[in-house]
Amino acid sequence: MGIELRGRRREREALDRLLRDVRAGQSRVLVLRGEPGTGKTALLDYAAEQAPAGRVVRAAGVEPETELAYSALQQLCAPLLEHLDRLPEPQRDALSTAFGLSAGRPPEALIVGLAVLGLLAEAASDRPLVCVVDDAQWLDRMSEVILTFVARRLDSESVALIFGARGFDDRLLGGLPSMTVEGLPEADARALLDSVLPGLVDDRVRDRIVAETRGNPLALLELPRDLTPAELAFGFGTPSADPVANRVEEGFQRRIAGLPEESRTLLLAAAVEPVGDVPLLWHAAERLGIAPEAAAPAEAAGLIEIGARVRFRHPLVRSAARHSAGAPELREVHRALAEVTDAEQDPDRRAWHRAHAAAGPDEEVAAELERSADRALSRGGRAAAAAFLERAAELTLDPRARSVRLLAAARARFSAGAIGDVPDLLAAAEIGPLDAMQRAEVERLRARVAFAANSGRSAVRPLLDAAQRLAGLDSAAARETYLSAIGAALNAGRLGGDDLDLAVSSAASVAPGDDAAGRLLAGLITWKNSGHAAAVPLFTAALEVAPDADPDLLWLSGLLVHEVWDDVRFLTLTERAITFARENGVLSVLPAALAFRATALIYAGRFADASALVDEAAAIVSPSPHPASAVILAAHRGRVSPALEMIDELVASSDGVGWLLSVADYCRAVLFNGAGDYAAALKAAREAASYEDLAVYQWALGEMVEAAARSGDRDAAADARSRLVARTSVVSTPWARGTQALADALAGVPSDAESHFAEAVTLLGSTRLGLQTARARLLFGEWLRRENRRGEARDQLRAAHDAFTTMGAEGYAERAGRELMATGETVRKRVSGVREELTSQEAQIARLAAAGRTNPEIGAVLFLSPRTVEWHLRKIFTKLGVTSRRELPGDMSTRPV
């Protein structure tokens, strides 16, 4: 029997289109957003009924379950677990651990997300799959994270993922396609109202009711039910400013109040029991002394249906039942549900019920909640663990045990990314008798919150306080915290005052260490106190043990490779970090790894690949905690107006991070050098080079030499060249020597220019930095043309122009093109070849396939389902004119993702 939906033509057409696309082999995602009662659930029911011949799986968020990790996700995936064995072993193990089906190491969210993506794809391998998730506003945190991840990566699996979400909070399921479900049009609203009115009502009253409800279908159906004709004659009584949903819930509360006591208690038990388990409800009712007949009045009132599962008329009924009950009634119902919940099969839900049944401190229940927290952590549910620990602390009488549990809760909240909740938990933990190590951990967590909220100046002092507390307790932790303090001071840059001096002098007192943090700390202390030349050997030693998994150390390591001019390590370190983060699903590391890898690819001249990584990072967390990469890419692409807009946004959002201001100045210099506006480039480069910010300082000096030389400011060019010598002379890498040779050609003795240009092209050409090589060729070609050696100039300029055009450096390509035309050569607009027809994602897939990776392996690297990889490969084969991966061009496998 078809679902009749009044006034929903637009919504039905959207859902019909979505389902047609899924039937045709595509995947589609849609979030239906609206106020309570607007008909989102009815539209989800329509989509499920209209789904193409295939499978429909459903789940719904439930308010009492919001703190239980993966509860909604497991509900959605349970019917599909027959396909679990088809997943690669790491994904299968991660999902089994997350769902509590087996024991294992705590899974990272990205691996669980990839496993769910694969599970949906496998389930849809022979027929389309429609996934319906209602009441998404009550999804537990891990379910929301995983489903958002999956939704962003669905592509060509024949899977539909449709959500219903109350309200308009874009942070929920952020970035997914959405449609607002509003009230019914006036004519349809009047017709629906007429269907439930008990008698004739004046037109003006009817219009007023429609206006007051704003066409909300649930309000139109429910609010008139309990009103007499006399009351209806005056609309809904005195006009109210309360939201319609509140008035509907109040109506449900009035109807609940009219039920017999046993029916009210049964309704409350059903509202508190989150999964709709009918046998469990009857067992609880028996404990409460309630007979099954008590359900009849609630069912007759249209509030609930008890069949194979418990189903409320609307989620507002569940809310109304809970709000109608007093605290003693709620505790009694939770007690009964705890008693009938299996302690072996469902220990965490039992513990949660027991916690809510407790009227005061109860160490036995608190200990049970602590065990639930341990289980949640073992499944990767940090937010759930924090909730268990917070409730355990509330039930703990002993001050020391209470503080320890609050500290553990703060740690779990921080790990879950809920940094706003941490300060209050730490303040509460400090009230109790913590030992010195625990108090140091409080300080360290507080400082890490400050750093996470603002990685600039405001984090320096709290980090130093924490490091000083840790120094006598845990030297390794102290070194890491001092390093974070120095990192915050480096981030603050020009805005940091004497913070760097203070951080370095304080850090010098800590015991040295040979671990990565210890080596980095020693190098940075030496860099500040004794200068760049003295620090280079220590930086090199630190980079030899640079870790893949620590985002703070990764950030510093990514900058230090520039200080030692090591292009090989620049590319390999960032590749290793991104591989680690992807293969292990480390969500805390991946955005940083993607951003730093993108920067490396920019200098390698692989703009399309860099852009794909910037987009991937933005899809994981927005706004990006590492925004510089996207702006550096825009500057090198050379589209002046969009790039300047992004640079201005970077400055506006720098929020105490002076390092980003230097990046902004450097990007202006790059952009204006590409556009040929050398005076503007010199001004920006001179500003950037006024501060010795890690990495940016020497980038800026290179731009300053070029801008000054081309604008005729020989003194400025010579100054920048001499300052650059201090950085390059202590390092013998081709990158350093080639950069200095280029500066010498531009600003040194004119008679030696040609040999220096040739040396720069040769040395930089031996690196992996395609962008720098092309820029050296451009400058050499420009010099040759001015020497009237047009034939030789064409060779250099043509190579530069081709390289810039291929990588997408439009500003520099146009500059090279103008120079080429000045030599008498005609510059034709390049016609894209077959290779260029590949999207950046297709190019990544092609390279991995050419390197011998299987579809599941490619999917694991790029967070795609194997079926999506297969679909893309078919398109790639067609574009490249090949029929198998063995025929893919061999050079594709030489460039790692």
N, C-alpha and C positions, 0 to 999 in steps of 0.2 A: 504494500500500500504506500503510495507516494506521500511525501510530506508537503502539506500546503503551507506556503509562506506568503503572507500578504505583503505587498509593497516592497519586495526584495528582488526586483528584476536585476538591478545593477550587481548585487552581490551574487545572485545565482549565475549570471553570465560570467562573472570572474571565476567562480568555482568551476563552471562547465569548461571554460578555456583551460584552466589548470589541469583538469582531469583528461581533456583531450591530449594535451601535451604529454602527460604521463603515459597515456595509452600509446602514443607514438614513439615512446622510448626515451623521452626526456625526464628530468627530475625537476620538481617545482616546490617552492616554499611560500607559504603565506601566513601572516599573523593577522587575525581578526581582532581589532581593538575596539573597546567601547565600554560604556557604563554598564553596571549590572542591570540585567533585564532587557537589554536591547535586542536579544535574540541570537547571540553568538553561538550558543549551544545548539539552537535549532538549525543554524546554518551548518554547523559541524555535522549534525545528524543528516542534513541534506547531502553534504559531500560524501559521507559514508554510504548513504543509500545509492547515490548516483555513481559511485566508484566503478571503473571498468572491471570486467570480470577478473577478479583477483582477490587479494587478501586485504582486509582492513584490521588494523590493530589500534587500540585506543588506550589512553591513559588520562588521568586528571590529577592536577595538583590538589592537595587537601591541606587545609590550614594546620591541623595537628601534626602533619608529616613534614613540615618545612625544615625541621632540623635533623631528619633521618637521611643520611647520605644515600643517594641513588634510588630512593624509594619510587619516584615516578618513572625513572628510566627503567628500572627493573620491571615495573608494571607494563611498560610499553614493549620491552624486549622479551618478556617471558614466553609469549607464543612463538617466538622465532628461534629459541635456543636449540631447536633441532639442527640448525645450520652452524652451530658453534664450532663443530669439528672441522669445518671448511676454512676457518681462519688460520693465518700463520700462528705458529706456537706462541710467540711473545704476546700477540693480541689476544689469543684465546686465554692464555694464563692471566693476563691483566683483567679481562672482563670477568672471568671466573672468580678472581680474588675480589674484585669490586662488588660483585653480587653475593659474596659469601659462599660461593659454591665450592671453593677450595681455598687452602691456605697458600700464601705466597708473599713475596716482598710487596710493600705498598705500591700500587700502580700509580704512575703519573697520569694526569688528566688527558694529555694528548694521546697517549697510547690507548686509553679507554675510549676516547673519541674516535680514533682510527678503527678500533675494534667494532664499535657500534656502526660506523659507516660501512665497514665490510659486512657486518651482519645484515644490515638492511639491503645492501646490494646483493648478497647471496640469496636472501629471501625473495628478492624481486627478479631473480635470474630467469625464471620461467613464466612469471606472470606479474603484472604491476602490483605494487604495494602502496597502500594509503595509510599513513600514520596520522592519527588525530589526537591532539593533546589539548584538553580543556583546562580552564582555570590555571593558566600558566603563571599567574601572579603568585601562586602558592607552590610552585615547584621548589623542591629543595635545591640548594645552591649547586651541588655537583650535577644534578640532572639538568639544570639550566645551562651550566657551562658546557656540558657534553652535547646537549641538543643544539645549542647555538653553533658550536664547532661543526657538528655534522651538517646542519642546515646550510652553512656557508660553503660547504665543499661538495654538496650534492650536485651532480652534473648530468650524467646520462645513464642513470641506473633504473629508470622507470619507478621512481619513488616520489610520492607526494608527502610532504610534512606540513600539516596545517594546525595552527595553534589558535586557541581562543584565549584572550588575555583581558582582564578587567583593567580599565583605566588607560592612560596614555603615557606612561612612563617609558621613554625611549631607551632607558638603560636596560630594561627587561627585553631580552632577545634583540639587543641593539643591532641595527644595521640590516635586519631582515626585511624583505618586502612585506608591506602591511596595508591593511584596508580598514578604515574607520567605519564601524557599524553604528549608525545613528538611529534616532527615533523614526517611526513610520511617517510617511507623508500624511497630510491632514485627512484626506479622504479615506485612506486605509485605516488610519487611527480611529476615525469616527465609526467605520464599519466594525472594527474589532470591539470597540466599546459597546456598540449596539448589541453585539452578540452575547454580552454578559449582563446588561442592564435589566433589572427586574421588572421594569415597566416603562411607561412613557416618561421622557425627560425633556424639559424645555430645551430648544436648540441652543439658546445662549448658555445654559448650564453645561450642555454637552461640549460646546466650544471651549468653555472655561476649563473643563476637566482635561480635554485634549491638550490645551495650552499648558496647564499645570504639570502634566506628565511629560510634556515635550515629546509625545508620541511613543513613549517607552512602552513596549508591548506588555511586559510583566506588570507594570503599574496599571495599565489599562485593564488587565484581566483580574488583578488581585485587589486593588484598592476599593472597587465598588462592592466587593462581596459582603463586607460586614456592615454596610451602611443601609439605613432605611430609606424608603422613597423620600421622606421628609428631609433627611440629611442630604440626600443626593440633590434635592432641589436647590441646595446652596453649594453645589460643587463638592469639594472635600472638606468643607468647613472653612475655617479662617485660612486665607492664603499663607503658605509657609515658605520660608527661605531655605528650609532643610533640603539636602539633596534627595532626589526621588528615591534612591536606593534606601536611604534611612527611613523614609516613610513606608516603603514596602516592607522593610524588616520589622518596623513597629507593628504593621498590620499582621505579619506572621506571629509576632509575639503575643498580640491580643488573641489570636486564634489558639495558640498554644496554651495560654492562660485559661481558656475555656475547656480544656481537656480534663478528664479525670486524672488524679495524681499519678496513678500507675502508668497511664499513657504518657504523661509528661516525662516521667523518669525513663521509660523505654525510649522515647524520642531523644532524650539527652544522651543515653548510652549509645544510640546509633550515631549521634552527632560526634561523640568523642572517639568512637571506634572508627578509624580512618579508612579502612579498606573495603568496607561493605560486606564483611564476612558474616553471613546469616547464622551458621551454627554457633560461632563465637558469641554473637549477640544473644542468642537464646540461652546459652550457658551462663552468660553474665546476668541475664534477666532472672534465671533460676536462683542465682546467688543473691539477687536483690529481692527475691520473693515475689516476682512478677510473673503472671501467667501469660501465655501467648495471646490470649483474647484481648490483652491490653493494647495490642496494635490496632485493633479495629477502629476505635474512634479517631486515631491519627490518620489512618488511611481514608476513612470517610470524610475527613476534613480536607483531603487533598494535599496533605503535607508530606507524605512518605509512601513508598511502595516497597513491600518486602516480598521478594520472590526468590529467584536464584541468587540475587544480590540485593543489598539495601540501596534504594535510590530515593533521594530527596526531590521534592517538587522543584527546588532551585537551591543553589548553594546558600542563598540568604536564609533558607529555612534552617540549615545546619547552624549558621551563625546565630539566628534568633533563638534556637534551642539552648545554645551555650550561654547566651547573654541573659536568658530568662531564669537561669538557675543560680542559686546561691552557692557560696564556697563549700559549705558542708555537703550539699547534694553532689557537686562536682567531684569532691574527694571520694565520696561513697561509690560513685559510678566508676571512677578510675580504679578504686580498690577492687571492685568486682571484676573489671576487665583484666587487671593484673593477675588475679587469682586464676582466671581461666585461660590466660595466654601461656603457651607452652614455653617453659624455661629453656629447653634444649633447642627447639626449632626457631624461636623468636625471642632471644634473650634481651635484645635491645629495646623492643617495643614493650616488653614486660617491665623492664627497668624504668622506662619512661612513664608508664602508667603508675608504677609504685611511687615514683618521685612526685607525681601530681596528687597522689593519694595521701602523701605525708602532710600532716598539719604543722609539724615543727621539725627540729633537727632529728636526724635518723642516720647514724653512722653505717648501719647495714645497707640501707638504700644508697647512701652516698658511695660506698665502696662498690656496689653493683654498678652504679653509673660510671665510676672510674674505669671499671672493666669494659663497659660499653664504649667508653672513649678510646681505650686501647684497641678495641676491635675496629672502631671507625677509622683510626689512624692506620691500622694495618690494611684497610681497604682504600686508603687515600682520601677519606672523608674528613678533612681537617675542620671544616665548619661544623660538622656534626659532632666531632670530638669536643670542640670548644663548647657547644651547647650542653653536652653531657657534663663536662667539667664545671661549667658555671652553675648548673643546677646542683651538682654534687657539693660545691662550695656553699651554696645556700643552705644545704641540709647538714653542714658540718659544724659541730659545736667547738671542737678543739681549735684554738686560734692558729697554731702552727700548721696543722693539716689543712685548715681552710686557706691559709695564705699560699701553701704549696699548690693546692688545686687551682687557685685563682691565677697563679703564675703560669701553670701549665695551660690554663685556658687562654691566657694572653698570648702565649707562644703559639698555640694552635690558631688563634684568630689572625695573628701576624702571618703565619704560613699560608692561611687561606686567603690572604690579601685584604682582609677586613681591618685595615690599619686604624680606622676611626674608632673601633671598639677597644683598642688596646690600652690607651692611656687610663681610662677609668678602671679597667681590670688591674693594671699595675698599681694604681693609687690604692685600691682596696687590698691588694696583696701586701703592700708595704705596712699596713696597719698591724699585721701580725709579726711574730718573732722569727723573721727570716735570718739565716746565717749569712756570713760575709759573702760567700760565693753567690747565693741566691740574690742578695741585694745588688751585687755587681751585675747579675743577669738582668735584674729590673732596669738598672741604668742603661745597660747595653740595648735592651729591647726598646726603651724609651728613645734612645739616640737613633736607633735604626728606623723607628717610626718617623722621627724628625727628618732623617735623611730621605726616606721614601716619600714624605710629603713635600720636601723641598731639598734637593741635593746640593744646594748652595750654602751660603754663609750661615743660615740659621741652624744647620746641623752640626757645625764644627764644635761649638762649646759642649753640647750634650755628649757628643762622641768622645771628646777628650776627657770629660768627667768620668764616663764609663770606662775608658781605657785605663785611667789612673786607678780606679777601683780594682780593675782586673789585674793590674801589674803584679801585685803580690800574691795572686791566687792562681792565675792561669796565664802563663807567658804567651802561649800561642794565641789565645783569645785576645790578649792585650795587644799583640802585634797586629792582628786583623782589625781590631777596633781603631788603633792608631792609624793604620793604613786607610781606613774609611774616613777618618778625620782629615787626613792629608788630602784624600780624594775630594772631600767636600770643599776644602780650601782651594784646591786646584780648580774645581768647578766654579767656585765663587770668582776666581780670577781677579779682574780689575776692581770688582766690588767688594773684595774680601778684606780690605785694610791690612792689618798685621796678622790675620788669621793663619796664613801659611807659616810665617815665622814662629808663631806660638805653637802650632801643631808640630812642626819639625823639632823645635827645641824640647818639647815634651816627649816626643817619640824617641829622641836620642837616648833616653834613660832606660828604655825597656831592654830586656835581655835579647841579644840577637838570635836569629833562627835561620836554618838553612832551607826551610820550606818556601813555597812560592811567595807567601805574604812576607816572610822575613827578608827574602832577597829583594822584593820590590820595595820594601820599606827602607832597606839599607841604600838602595840605589837612589831613591827620591830624597833621602836625607843628604846624601852626598851631592846630588844635583843642586839642591838648594844652598848648601853650605860651601861647596867647593867648585861648583860650576859644571857645565855640560860635559867637558872633556873628561873630567875625573869620574863622572857617573856612567859613561858609556860602557866600560867593561862590566860594571855591576848590572846595568840594564840588560846587557846581553846574557849574563848568567841567569838573571831572573826569567827572561823569556824562554830559556831552555827548559824550565819546569812550570811554565804557565799552565794553569788548569783550564779545563773545558767547562766546568760546571758552576763556577762562581761568577755571577754577573758583575760584581764589583771588581774582582780581579780581572775579568775579561775586558772591562772598560779601560782599565789602566794599561793592560797589556796591549790592547788595540792602539793606544796612543804611543806607547814606547817603541813599537816597531818603527815609527817614523823618526824617533829620536836617534835610532841606530841605523836608519836608512836600509832596512832589510826587507826588500820587496818579496823575497821568497817566503820568509816567515810571515809577512803581512798576508799573503794569500793562503798559506797553509794553516796558520793559526786560526784565521776566520773560518776557513773551510772545516777544520777539525771541530771548532766550537759548534757550528751549525749542524754538523753530522751528529755530534754527541747529543745535542738538544733534541733533534728530530728522532733519533733512534731510541732515546730513553724517554721521550715525551716530557722533557723538563720545561714546564710552562714558565717558570720564573727566569729561565735563561734564554729561551728562544727569541723573544722580541729583541733583546740586546744582541744576540748572535746574528739575527737577521739584519739588524741595522749596521753592524760592523762589517759583516760580509758584503752588504750592499756598497759600503764605502770602498772596500777593496776592489769590487767589480767595477766601480766607476773609474778608478785609476787604471784598471786593466782595459778600459775601453768597452766594457760590456754593459752598456746602459740598459738594454732591454731586460737582461737578467737582474740587474740591480733594481730596476723599477718593479719587477715581479716580487722581489724580496721586501721592498718597502711596502708594497700593497699587502703582502702577507702579514707583515708586522702590524700594520694598521688594522687588519681584520682580527688580530688576536687581542690587541689592547689599543683603545683610542681615548684620548690623544696619546701619541707615542711617547714613551719616556725617553726616547733617543731620537729627537726630531731632526738632528743635523743632517743625517744621510739624505733625506728627501730634499732638503734645501740645496745641498751640495750638488745633487743630481740635477735639479732645476737650473742651477747656475751654469753648469757645464752644457746642458742642452741648449741654452742660449736664447730662449724665448723671453725677451726682456720684460714685458709687462707681467706675465704670470710669475716669473722668477722674482721680480722685485716685490710683488705682493706676498709671496711666501717668505722672503727675507724679512719684510716688515712684520709679518705674523710671528716669525721666530723671535724678533726683538721684543715684540709686545708680550710674548709668553715666556720670556727668559726668566722672570721671577727670581732675581737674585743670583742667577747663574751667569757670571761675567764671561765664562768660556764661550757661551753661545753668542755673546755680542761680538767676540772676535771672529767666530765662525761666520757671522752675518757680514762683517766687514770683508773678510776673505772672499766670501761668495760674491759680494758686489764687485770686488776686484776681478775675479774670474769672469763674471758676466760682462763687465765693461771692456776687459781686454779682448774678449771674443767679439764684441760689437764694434771694436775699434775706437772706443771713447777712452783714450789713454789718460787724459787728465782726470776723469772721474775714477778710473781704475787706480791711478796713483794715489789719489786722496784716500780711497778705501783701503788700499794695501798699506799705506803709511800708518793709518789708524790701527789696523790689525797687528802690524809689526811693532807697535808701541808697547805691547805687553808680551812677555815671554810665556805665553800659554803653550802647554804641551802640544806638539804636532802643528798647531795652527801657526805658530811663530815662523817656522821655516817654510810652510806653505806660503805665508804672506810675503816673506822675503823674495821668493821666486817670482811672485806676481809683481812685486814692487820693482825688481830689476827690469822686467819686461816693460811695464808701464812707463817707468822713468826713461828708459832708453828710447822707446818709441815716441815719447812726448818731448824728447830733447833735453830732459833734465839730467845732465851728466853727473852732477854732484849727488843727486838722490840715487841714481843708478850705482855709482861707485860706493856710496854708503851701504846700500843694501847688499852689494856684492861682498864687501869686506865683512859684514856681519854674518853673511852666509858661510864665508870661509871658516869662521870659528866653529861652525856646526859640521861642515863636511870634511875638514882637514884631519879630523881624528878618526875617521871611518874610511875604509878602503873599498866599500861596496860599489858596484857599477852605478847604482842609483845615486849615491852621494857624489861620485866622481863625475857622472854625466850631468847632474844638476849644476855642479860647480863649473864644469866646462861651458855649459850654456850661459851661465852668468858671466863668465870671463869673456865669452864671445860678444856679449851685449854691452859689457861695461868695462872691459879690460883694454889693453893696448890694441888700437885698431888694426895694426899690421898683423897681429896674431889671430884675428877674428876667425878667418877661414878654418885654420887648424882646430881651433876650439869648437867651432860649429860641427865640423866633421867628427871630432872626438865625442861630442855630446850625442850625436845621432847614433854613432857606433855603440857607445856605452849604454845609453838608454834602450837602444834596440836589442841589447842582450838581456834586458830585464823582462819581467812579465807585465810591465806598465805600458800598455799600448797607447794610452792617452798622452802620457808624457813624451813618448817617442814621436807621436804625430805632431805635438806642439813644437818639439825641437826641429822637425823637418819643416814646419811652417816658417819658423823664424830663420832657419838657414836659407830657405827658398826666397824669403823676402829680402834677405841680405844680398843673395846672388843677383836678384833682379835689379836691385839698386846699384849693383856693380856692373850692370849691363851684360850679365852672363845669362842671357835668357834661356838658352837651351838647358843649361845645368839647373837653372831655377825651376824650369818646368818639371824636371824629374822629381825634385823635392816637393814642390807644391802639389803636383798631381798625386803623389803618394799620400801627402797630408790630407788633401781634399777627399780622396777615396776613403781614407781611414775615418775622418770625421763624419763623412756622410754615412758610412756603414754603422758607426757606433751611435749616431743620432746627435752629434754635437753641432747643432744647426748654426750657431753663431760663428764658431770657428770654421765650419765648412764654407759659410758665406764669405768670411774673410779670406780664406784660401782661394775661393773661387774668384774673388775680385783681383787678387794678385795674379792668378793664372791668366785671366783675361788681359791684364796689363802686359803680360809677356806675348800676347798675340794669339793665345790658344782659346778656342771656343769651349765654353763650359756648358755642356748639355745637362739638362735635368736627368738624373739617374733613373733608369727604369728598373724597378725592383725585379730581382731574379726570384727563382723558385724558393731559395732559402729564406728570403726576406718575407715570404708569405706566411711563414710559420709565426704563430704568436710566441711570446716569451715562454709561456707554459709548454707549448708544443716543442719548442727548441730544447727545453730542459728534458722533456720526456725522450726526445730523439737522441740526445747525448747519452742519457742513461741506458737506453735500449741499445745503442751502438756499442756501449761499454760492456754489454752482456748481462745487464740486470734483467731479472724477470719482472712480469707485471706486478706481482705482489711486492717485490722489492722496490720498484719505482713508486708504487702507491705509498709505501711506508715512508719514503724519503719526501715525497711531495704532498702527503696527506690527502691522497685520492683513493677511491676504491679501485681494485684491480679492473673492474668492468669499465670504469671511466678511463683508465689508462688504455685499455684495449680499444675503446671508441676513439680516443685521440690518436692512437697509432694508425688506425685505419685512415683517418684524415691526413696524417703526416705522410703515409705511403702514397696517397693520391697526390698530394702537393709536390712531393719529391719525385714522383714517377717511378716508384719502386714497389715491389710486391711483398717484401719481407724485411725483417730487421737486419738480416745478413747483408742486404744491399744498401743499408744506410751509409752515407759518406763517412769514410774512416776518420776524417779530422774532427768529427763531432765528438768522438769519445775522448779527445785529448783535453777538453775544457771542462773541468768539474763544475758541478752546480754549486 
